[in-house]
């Protein structure tokens, strides 16, 4: 039953929910330039928003069921016509990439579910060139006292249903701890999302 949920039901639900944030993707993805890594591609919902001017894209996803759906979306990605595209099964804890090799990394609703986010952020830092950018759109812990209390109470139930997603992760602090400059990051309340997952971290962090 668990395998059925992870392979078929959760990917379908994730894809439906993710597409409600397409306006946000139109705002965020133009920041991607040069050689790009997307970490945790999910069902590939971001692919159609990529600019054809980027040089290359490496898209990594650990879940085989989600990767299957992402492969179906690959055909609509315009960058394939102008650059190189690699779809890889793997996770962010050990990136199969050379140090100082990428211009931009995208984390879009993925750092909430990585088991060791600091390790993943350290790997992102390693593979980015000096001056490279980490582009972020993540839900994070709420600073609202009542909402945060609900996040704490519900997190043990939420995580298995959402395949590892954590409701109360302090992602901004982890990004700072990994060594990134965070002056261009913003935390705000997203009006179209429920309060439990509606506190967003958005913007560009920079490797010095």
N, C-alpha and C positions, 0 to 999 in steps of 0.2 A: 504493500500500500504506500509506504514511504517512497519507494523507487518510482511508482506511478505518479505520485505528486511531484517529485523533483524533475522527472523527465518530461512530463506533459502538462500538468496543471499549472505549476509555478512559472515555467517559461511563458505560457499563454497569458497569465495574469500580469507578469512583469512587463511584457510587451504592450499590453493594453494600457497599463498605468503610465509607462514611460512615454507613450505617444501623447499624453496630455501635457507634456512639458516641451513641446516642439517650439513654442515661442521663445522659451529660455535657450534652447539650442541655437536658434537663429541669432541670438545675441552673443552667445559664448564662443561658438566654434570659429568665427572669423579671426580669433586670436591665434589660431594654430597656423604655424608657418614652418617651412623647411622640412627636415626629417622628423617625423612625428611618431610617438608611441601613444596608443590608447590602451589604458590599463582597465581590464574588466569590461569588455565590449558588450556583455550581455547578449541580447538578441540582435545586435547590430543596428539599433534604432538611430544611432548617430551618423551612420555612414552617408546617408543622402544629404547631410548638411555640410559635408566637407567641401572645402574649396579645391577646384582642380589645379590650383597654383602651388599646392604643397608638393614637395619633392617625392616623399615616400611616406607610407603608413605601415607600421607594425601594430597589429591589433591582437591583444592577448586576452584569453578567457580560460579559466580553469574548468568550467563545467561543460561536459561534452554535449548535453542536451541544448544548452544555450548556444554553444558553438555551432551546432547544426543549423539553428535558426539564423545565426549571424552569417553563415556561409551563403544562405539564400539571399541575404540582403547585399552581399558583396557586389552583385552584378549592377546594382544601381549607383554604386559609388563612382563619381565622375573622375576621381583622382586616378583610377585605373587607366584612364585614357592618356594621362600625362606623366604618370610616375609609377613607382613600384608599390605593390600591395602584398603584405604577408599576413595571413591569418594563422595564429599559433595557439595551441593548447598549452597553457602554463599559468603560473600565478606571479604575483608581484614580489614574492619573497626572495627569488633568485632569478633575476632577469637575464636571459641568454644574449646579452648585448655588451659591447665593449664600453669601457669607461669613456666619458666625455665624447659620446658619439651622436647625441640627439640634440635637436634644437628646441623641441617642445614635447611635453607629456600632458595628456588629458586624463583627468580623473573625474568622471561624471557619475555620481551616485554609486561609488565603488568602495571608498575608504571606510564606509560604515560596516562593510561585511568581511573585510580582510581580517584574518585572525590575529596577525601581528602588524598593525598599520605602521608602527615606527620603523620596523625592518623594511617594509615596502617603500616607505618614504626615503629611507636611507639608500635603497637601491635606485630609486628615481633620481635622487641627488647625484649618485655615482655616474649614471649613464648620461645625464645632461651635460652639455658643454658649459663652461663658465659663461654666465650671462644668459643661460637657457631658462625657459619658462615652464612652470607647472601651472596649467590652466585647470581651475577647480569649479565644480558645481556639486556640492555635497550637503546632505542634511546632517545636522550636528545637534548636540544636547541643547535644550532650551534653557535660557536664563530666567524664565518665568518660574517662580517657585512651585506653583501648583502643577504646571505642565511637567516640570522636571520630576516631581514626585510621582506622577503617573508613569513617566518614562521608566523610572526605577522599578516600579511595581510590575509593570507589564513586560519589561524586557525579557525575563526568562521564558515567557510564553511566546512573545513576538519573534525571538531569534530563530527557533526551529521552523516556524511558519514562513518566515521570510528568508529562509536558507542562509542564516548567519548574520543578517542585518542587525546592528546594534543601535538602539534608540538614543543612547546617552554618551556618545563618543565626543571627546573634546579634541576635535581634529585640528583646530587652529593651533593649540598648544603643541601637538605632535609635529606639525609642520615647522614650527619655530625650533623645536628640539632637534629636528633633522638638519637644521642649518640654513633654511631658506629665509629670504627677506620677505616680509609679509605686509608691507605698507599698503599694497594695492588690493588687499583682501577685505571683503565686506561681509558682515553677518547681519541678516535681516529676516523678517517674518514673511514667508511666501503666502499670499492671500488665497491661492488656489489649492493649497495642500492642507490636510488636517493638522491640528496643532502638534500631534505626536511626532510628525516627520516634517513639520513646516518651518523649522528654524534652519536657514540656509547659510552656507559659507560659499561665497562666489568671488571670482577674480583671478588674478595672476600672481603667483609667488615666483621669486627669482633666485637662481643659484648665483651667489656672488662670484 
